Amino acid sequence: MIPIMLLTRNKTTPSSDDELFFPVRPFKGFGGVELPHLKGTENCESQVLPTPKKVVISMQQHVGAPCEPTVAVGDKVFVGQPIGDCSAYVSAPIHSSVSGTVKDITQILLTSGQKVKAVVIETDGEQTLWSGIKPPKVTTLEELCKAVRDSGLVGLGGAGFPAHVKLNVPKDKKIDTLVINGAECEPYLTADYREMVENAEDVLEGIYLLKALLKVERVIIGVEANKPKAIQILSDMAYNEERDPFNHVRVLKLKSQYPQGAEKTLVYSCTGRRIGKGKLPADVGCVVMNITSVAFIHRYLTTGIPLVSKRLTVDGSAVTEPKNVIAPIGTPISDIIRFCGGYKAEPRKLLMGGPMMGITMFDEDTAILKQNNGIIAFATDDVDESPETECIRCGRCVAACPMRLQPLTIENKVKNRDVDALNRFSVMSCMECGSCAFVCPAKRKLVQYMRMGKTIIRKAGEKK
């Protein structure tokens, strides 16, 4: 095998020949915004939440088809036991995060407004592992995809796309690069950062496993520059001649700019390859994985314990003791807030996720999902409730959009319900990062209009 050359200068365009290279600095993309980091919990070691009295486990915790419960009221269940599944390809099984008794199978309302089934489990406090847990044997990519599906893994830093679908690369796609997302560019959130600092060995072991089974010769770990400790730890481990004699795994220090962690932005920053409209990373020879996801894969193959818990950053001006908390999936948010000392001020806004892409919650009994990475509670003084005013045609939203869209134009087309125009102006390409709304001096609700535009297109397609 020929070692990949490490360049001493940076290229501004992708290589024109077949030789792969590692850029010494990221490629400069379009748009984005500078945000305050506010990483107040970066030095807070993860704390394990005591077992809650009950969990409410949604059957929709991923992009794709929801699961159906495979247990009944009165059943005794154990940690890691499957309690929901679906035959659809784009789906992932659901496992019990606790040991206890199924008390109810009910309907809940997700933050998206979708009604789904949920399994309510009263815990016994023992956290007994299911007897069926055992590490899977994986020697091929096919076996890996099956194991990852069985683990219930979905994207842990985004919309919750089932990981086995992402890893099952179509036969006609030539993959040469694995991009690891360690950007964590939203303010406040430090859950992925703590994974890098606390479990770097799991991260690297997961990376080398995926590298071997995907048969790629270049792995780029993208980490924002505001995480120097993580960069140093991962670099010290990756730049190991015994572990990686051909220098195929490298850390790239990314510019601290939002939305650096968005898939298309990250791929361009790391490789200089642009993912076109309606295309996926595989179309440009890349697979992108969240850094916590790759660490989890290594742990699952070692222990056989599926995805039953999640690390979340709990922060914001209303929280008494901001922390990074590891909690069973399905834990009510009220239990997590209580573990963090409750509120020191009346919360005016409660977010599931970060302040840019997080979803506002109105019920503290809302239970956490697999893809949740933060709970942020803001006091009144930190919530901007300025009224929307008329657009002044400043163009800041256009300059900030990393997808080169025209947010105000799309807003007008949404108001007119112009399906053809919405398609023409590529509303479906919007990643809903919120950069446009953040820079808008008129406080236009641009992200909401983007979402409405997507809904209009989907409904128009259903009528055909």
Salt bridges, closest charged atoms under 4 A:
GLU34 OE2 - LYS255 NZ 3.58
GLU68 OE1 - LYS117 NZ 2.80
ASP85 OD1 - ARG149 NH2 3.05
ASP124 OD2 - LYS76 NZ 2.61
GLU142 OE2 - LYS171 NZ 3.80
ASP150 OD2 - LYS146 NZ 2.83
ASP176 OD1 - ARG273 NH1 2.96
GLU195 OE2 - ARG299 NH1 2.89
GLU195 OE1 - ARG311 NH1 2.73
GLU198 OE2 - ARG194 NE 2.86
GLU198 OE1 - ARG311 NH2 3.67
GLU201 OE2 - ARG243 NH2 3.47
ASP202 OD1 - HIS298 NE2 3.58
ASP202 OD2 - ARG299 NH1 2.98
GLU205 OE2 - ARG243 NH1 3.09
GLU224 OE1 - LYS227 NZ 3.59
GLU263 OE2 - LYS166 NZ 3.34
ASP283 OD1 - LYS173 NZ 2.50
GLU321 OE1 - LYS323 NZ 3.48
ASP335 OD1 - ARG338 NH1 3.02
ASP384 OD2 - LYS443 NZ 3.19
GLU385 OE2 - ARG348 NH2 2.87
GLU388 OE1 - ARG444 NH1 3.71
GLU411 OE2 - LYS415 NZ 2.95
GLU411 OE2 - ARG444 NH2 2.44
GLU432 OE1 - ARG451 NE 2.76
GLU432 OE2 - LYS454 NZ 2.98
